[in-house]
C-alpha cells in the first residue's frame, strides 16, 4: 500500500520494482510488460468512446450471448430473430449488443464482426440486394465498378457466380455478360444465388479460401453478423437473405436479424421459422423511468425539474423506448406530439385508399381492441369490398395487428392520431353507424 501511495504521488516506485525483478531473473523489462494493459490512447482508439445504453433489455442481451456461445461451442451457426412493433427499440438493442460484443472480442486476432443495416432509403442508384452484398464485401456503396469486379472475381468459384454477383451489385456488364445472365433458367439462377450467398458468408467468416487456412494467424474471428431492418427489403433481397440464412449452420457464427412486424414480416416467413425468436416486450414503468432519466441527463436536462414531462412521455409511450425518446427530446407542448412521430403516422394514414381510411377511422372510435363481429355491421352499411382484404392491408401497414382472435392497434398513439383526424361531421356519421350496430 505504501508503494502504491508513493506511486500515486508521482514517484516511479512501480517502474523501479519491475526493473529490479527483471534484473533478478535475468530477463528484459519488455518480457514482463507483454501482458500489461494497453496505453490509454491505444485503448481509446480501439474502443467506441460511448456505447448507448440499452435499458430494460438485460434478459434479451443475455439470451443473445448464450446463443452465440452455443454456436461457438458446437461449431454450428445459429440464427436469431428479434421481432417487435415499430418503436420498441430493436435497433437500440442490436447496436448495443454489437458494440458490447465487439469490445469483448477486441483482443482477438482480426476481429471481423459485421453490422449491416437496411436503412429506410438505400443509396439512390443501389437497391437492397446491392447494398446487402456490398456491405458483406466490406465495400462502400459508392465503390467503383473496377473495385467491385476485383473483389467478386477473387471470391467466385465459377463464371456464373461472378456474373450474377456483378449483376446484383448493379455493376455495369458487357453485352455478352448481360446475355449470359438473361439466359439462365429460374432454377439455374436460384442455384447460382444460393452458391453465391454461401461463398459470401464463408468469406465474411474467413472459412472459404485456401489462403486463410495457410495463414491461420491472419484468419478473421467473426462471431456475430447483425442485420437490422430486414422488414424493409424487397423480394429479391429477401431471397438472398433466405439463401444466406440457409448457409449459416455450416459456420460457427450467430446471425442476428432485427425485424419490425409490418409488411411481409407481420409473421415470420417460412425460411425463418426454425430460427431462435426473441420478441421484445414493452418496457416496465421502472425501466421507462430509468431510460427517461438517462435521455434527459445526456442532454444536460435535470429529470427532477421535468417530472411532469417525464410522466407525460412515459404514459404516451406505453413502454416503447423509441417513442419515449422522441417525446422527451422533441416536445414543444405537452398537448402536441412532435413532428418525428406525427408526420410518419399521417403519411402512413393518407397513403391508404378511401375505404381503408374510413375503416381505420371507424376502428379508432371502437377502442384499442375490436373483433370482426364489432365491424361486420359497418362493412355492410358502407359497402366495403373485400373486408378481410382491407383488414389485411391495415395489418400490412403496421396500423393494427391480430391479438388472441381479435385485432388491436399496434400502439395507443396510432389510434389517438387517427382519431384526432376525424372531422366533427364525419365523427357524427361514424358514431351513428356504431349506435345502429348496437341495436
NORNORPE-V353711 format. One record per pair of residues at least 6 apart in sequence whose ideal C-beta (glycine too) atoms are under 6 Angstrom apart, sorted by the first residue. I is the first residue (numbers start at 1). J is the second residue. Records with the same first field share a line. If there is no record, write none. Layout:
I=J ; J
This chain:
3=13
6=13
7=13 ; 14
18=29 ; 32
22=29 ; 32
46=106
47=103
48=99
51=99
53=294
54=92 ; 93 ; 96
55=287 ; 290 ; 291
56=283 ; 287
57=93
60=278
61=97
63=278
64=97
67=78 ; 80 ; 254 ; 276
68=224 ; 254
71=77 ; 78 ; 252 ; 254
72=252
75=252
76=249
77=248 ; 249 ; 251 ; 253
78=254
79=245 ; 248 ; 255 ; 275
80=256 ; 276
81=257 ; 259 ; 272 ; 275 ; 277
82=90 ; 258 ; 278
83=259 ; 261 ; 279
84=90 ; 280
85=261 ; 410
86=260 ; 398
87=320 ; 322 ; 323
88=280 ; 320
89=321 ; 322
90=258
91=228
94=226 ; 228 ; 258
98=115 ; 226
101=224
102=113
105=111
108=221
109=221
110=220 ; 221
111=221
112=220 ; 222
113=222 ; 224
114=204 ; 225
115=226
116=135 ; 227
117=228 ; 229
118=128 ; 229 ; 232 ; 233
122=128 ; 131
123=141
126=141 ; 170
128=233 ; 234 ; 237
129=168 ; 236 ; 237 ; 240
130=169 ; 170
132=237
133=168 ; 169
134=141
136=200 ; 204
137=151
145=171 ; 172
148=169 ; 171
152=162 ; 165
153=162
155=199 ; 203
156=162
160=192
161=192 ; 195 ; 196
163=177 ; 180 ; 181
164=192 ; 196
165=196
167=181
193=243
194=243
197=240 ; 243 ; 244 ; 247
198=247
199=208
201=244 ; 247
202=208
204=222
205=222 ; 251 ; 253
206=212 ; 219 ; 220
212=219
222=253
224=254
225=253 ; 255
226=256
227=257
228=258
230=257 ; 259
231=259 ; 260 ; 262 ; 263 ; 265
242=271
248=255
259=265
262=398
263=396
266=395
282=319
283=319 ; 321
288=314
291=321
292=310
293=303
295=325 ; 328
296=303
312=334
313=324 ; 327 ; 328
316=327
317=323 ; 324
318=412
326=338 ; 340 ; 341
330=338 ; 340
345=417
348=397
355=384
356=390 ; 393
359=390
360=394 ; 418
361=422
362=378 ; 430
363=370
364=415 ; 418 ; 419
365=430
366=374
368=408 ; 409
369=406 ; 408
370=407
371=406
377=437
378=433
379=387
381=433
394=400
398=410
400=407 ; 409
401=410
409=415
